[in-house]
Amino acid sequence: MAGIVAMRHPGAAIPASALAIAASVIQVPRGKHYPGDLAAGLAIGLAAAGITLAIGNATGMRR
């Protein structure tokens, strides 16, 4: 979600990314995730955002 917000609304990129990072980093000390999980989640999330936006642009669904 933060990736799509950042790509569609560059001015909101820093707050959206900061919120996403804070929500994920807090899980490491709680023992819910390993740091590698965060990196993988980031990569998957950015790839999914890019694909979603590319499909939206290709089909004319961009607002």
Residue pairs with C-beta under 8 A, 6 or more apart in sequence:
1 16
1 20
1 45
1 49
2 16
2 17
2 19
2 20
2 45
3 45
3 46
3 48
3 49
3 50
4 49
4 52
4 53
5 12
5 13
5 16
6 12
6 13
6 16
6 17
6 49
7 49
7 50
7 53
8 53
20 45
24 33
24 38
24 41
24 42
25 38
27 33
27 38
28 34
28 35
28 38
53 62
55 61
56 62
